[in-house]
Amino acid sequence: MTEKNEKIYFNSNNVLITETKALLSGKPYMVENIVSISLVKSVKKVREALILSAIGIILILIGLISSASIVSILGLVFVALGIFNFIWANVKPIYYIKLNFSDNNIIAYSSEDKKFTQEIIDALNRAILDKADIPV
C-alpha cells in the first residue's frame, strides 16, 4: 500500500495518511494536490428540524382557523418531530472532512467522532506542510 520508507502520519480505522497519499473512505487522494482542509459540521438535520417545525406551525394555524382539531394535532406532531430532530442534530452531529483542491472541493470523509476527524485533519496538515518544507 505504501512505498518503502514512506512516512506514515496516520493509520487507523481504514484511514491512511502518508507523505504522498491520503486514503479516506476507500478513495485515494494525492497530498500534493490538496490546497486546504476544513472540518464541517452537519447542518442537514437542523434544516430538517426547521422545515418540520415550520410545517407543523402552518398546520396548527390552519387547524385553528378552520376549527379542524385533527389538523392541529397533526401540526403538533410535526412540531414535536422538529424539536426532536433539532435536539438529535446537536447531540449526534456528523463531522465532514472537506478537501479543497485548486479546481474543486470534495467531502472526503464523515464521522460522528469529532476527535478522530480532527486527528485525521491534523495528520493531513502535517503531511502537506512537510511536503512543502514549511516548518511547524
N, C-alpha and C positions, 0 to 999 in steps of 0.2 A: 504494500500500500504506500509506504513512504520510501523514498530513495535512501541509500546508505548515507549515514552521517547527517541526515536532515534533522534539524532541531524541531522537537515537538513541544508546542506551547500548551496544548490541552488535549486530553484524550479521555473521554468519559461519556457513557450513555449514547454511543453511536455518533458522537461529535468528535471530530479530529481537526485540530488546528496545527499546521506545520508552518515552516518559514515560507513555503511556496503555495500551499493549498489549504482551503478550508472545506471540510466535508460536513455539511449541515442538512439534516433531513434527507440524507441519501444523495444529495446533489453536490458536486464539487465546484468550488469557485477558486479562481486564481487570486492570491493575496495581492499581487502587484496591480490588479485591475480595480481593487476596491479603493474608492476615494474616501469614504467615511462610513461610519456605522452608527446606528441610533437604536435606542430602546424605546419601543412604542407600547403603550398600554391600551388594551382593547376598549373601545367605546361603543361597540356594537350592542351589547346588552343594555347599556344606558339608553341608547337611542330607541331600542325596542321597548324599554320601560316607559319612556316618554310617549311613544306612539300609543301603547296600550292604555296609559292613563288618559291621554287626550281623547281617545275613542270612548273610554268609559265616562268621562265628564260630558261629552256630547250626548251619549245615550241617556245619562241621568237627566240632563236638561230636556231632551225630547220626551222622556217619560214623565217628567213633572209638568211640562206644557200640555201634553196630550192625556194626562191622567192615566197613563198605562203603566201600572206598577211593575209588570214583568220586564219592561224596557229599562226601568230604573234599577231593578235588581240585576239585570244583565250588565248595566253600566257600573254598578258597584263591584261586580265580579271582575270586570276589566280593570277598574282602578286598583283593586286588590292584587291582581296579577301584575300590574305595572309596578306597584310598590314592592312586591316580592322580587320581581326581576331586577329592580334597581338595587335592592339590598344584596341580592346574589351577585350582581355585577361587581360590587365593591368588596364582597367577601372573597370571591374567587375570580379575580381578573386574569386575563390572558395577556402575557407579555410577548411581544414580537421583536425579532432582530431584523432590522431593515438595513440592507446593504445598499449603499449608494455608489453607483458607477458613473463614469463620465457621461454615458448616454441613457441610463435608466436607473430605476430603483427596484429592488426586489425584497419581498418579505421572505427571508430565507429560513427562519426558524420560529417556532412558537412553543411556549410552555407556561404553566401556571406557577412555576418556581422562579420568582424574580431573582433570587440569589444565584441560582445556577445560570440563568440567562445572562446576568451581569458578569459572571466569571467567563463566559464564552466571549462576551464583548471585550473584556479586559485582555484576554488572550489574543483576540484578533487585532486589537490596537497595538499590543506589543509586537506582534508579527509584522504589522505594517510599519511601525516605527523602526524596527530592526532592519527591515528590507530597505528603508530609505536612509539608513545610517543616522537616524536622529537620536541623540542621547535622551534617555528618560529622566 
